[in-house]
Amino acid sequence: MAVFETSVILDCSVERVFAFMISPANHEKLSPPDVGLKFVNPPAQVELGSQFEFKMQAWGSVQTARHEVIQFDSPNLYIERAIRSPMKSYLHEHRFEIDGNGKTVMTDRIEFLPPGGILGLLVTESKILDSLEDGFYFRHQQLKNLLKGTD
């Protein structure tokens, strides 16, 4: 199983970052425009057991996925797993901690298995890792701008 992990330091409280991140509508603001992330009838906020469906542009076509929140510990952690996805397996851990300077460290850890079949020949582990790297770079810049001075 492949693993991608990245962190960002944000100058606001853990509670503020967590509240922002459990809103699917906010994730659309964090996604690069060319991805076209759109949620289909999402909950206002996710919680344990929440399921949400979304569409995004990836690998030359619109992909649909459905995730479920399988662990929820406010304001420290939530974990979602794909229950329908082009990937064989996808688990996304969102962790929120305070650093020694009182800032929030948000860490995303994703474990995945690339798709199988013909799609898997085109969408390799390295392509997925590159895509995640690019997407999270954009996401971190957006987070810093959107959450700056919100406490």
N, C-alpha and C positions, 0 to 999 in steps of 0.2 A: 504494500500500500504506500502510495506517495504521500508526502507531508509538505505543506506550505505553512510557514509561520511568519508573522510580521507584527510589529508593535508600533504604536504612536503615543507620544506624550501630549496630553491636552491640558490647557491651563483653566480647568474648571473642575468642579466636584465629581466624584464617582457617581453620585446620585443623579446629577444632571446628565452626564454622558450616558448612563444606563437608561434613563427615561427617554432620551433621544433615540437610542439604538433599538429599543423594543417597539418602536413605531415603524411599521412597514412603509408608510408614506415618506418617512425621512430617508429610507434607503434609496428611493428613486432619486433624491437630491444628491446622493453620494456616488451614483453610478455614472461613468463616462457617457456622454450623450450618444455616442455611436453604438452603445450597447442596447439602448432603448428599453431599459428595465421598466416593466409595468406589472403591478400586482392586480390580480383578479379578485374582487370582493374581499380584501384583506380585513382582518380585525384592526381596530384602532391601535391596540397594543397586543403584542404576543404575551402569552403566559404558558405555563406548563400544559401540554396537550394541544396547544394551538396548532392548526394546520393552515398553511397559506400557499396559494398558487401564484406563480408569476411567469411572465414571458420575457425573453430577451433575445437579442440578435447575437448569434454565435455560430462560428463555423459555416458561414454563408447562408444561414437560414434562421428563422425564428424557432427557438427552442422553448418548450414548456416544462416546468418542473413544479413539484409539490413537496414542501418540507413540513416537518412536524417538530415542535419544540419538545425535547425529551428530558431536559433537565433545566431547572429554573431556580436560581438562588439570588434574589434581588438584594443589593445592587452589585453583586460580585460576578455572576456567571449565568450564561444561558447557552444551551447546546441544541442545535437543530440537526436533523438528519433528513436526507432526501428519501421520500417514499415513492416518488416518481421522478425520473430524471434521465437524461441521455447517459449519465455516468453509471458505471456498474455499482459504485458506492460513493457516498459523499456525506461527511460528518464535519460540521462547522462549530467550533467552540469559540465563544466570545467571552473573554475574561477582562475584568475591570479591577484595578488595584491602585492604591495610593503610593507614590514614590516618596523618597525622603524629603522632598521639597513641597509636599502637599499637592502635587499635580497628579492627574489621573494617567495611568498607563493602561491603554486598551490593547489587548493582544488578541489577535485572530489566529486560530490554528485550524487548518483544514486538512483532513485526511481523505484521500479519494483514490478510486480506481477508474482509469479512463474508460470510455465507452468501448464496447466490443464491436464485432462485425466490421462492416465496411467503414463506418464512421470512425472506428478505432484505428484504422489504418492511416487516416488523415489527422485525427485528433490524438496526438501522442501525449505522454506524460510531460515531456519537455515543453510542448506547445501550451499545455494547460498551465504549467508553472510560469511561463513567460506572460501569459494572459493575466494570471492572478497578480503577478508582480506589477504589471502596468495598471491594472484596475485598482489595486490597493494604494498605489502611489497617488492616483487621482483622488481616491476616497479620503486618504489622510489629509491632503491639501484642503479638500472641501470641509472636512470636520474642523480643522483648525480655523477656517474662515467662519463657518456657521456657529461654532460654539465659543468663539473669542468673546470674552467679557460677558458671558451669560449668567455668571453667578453673582 
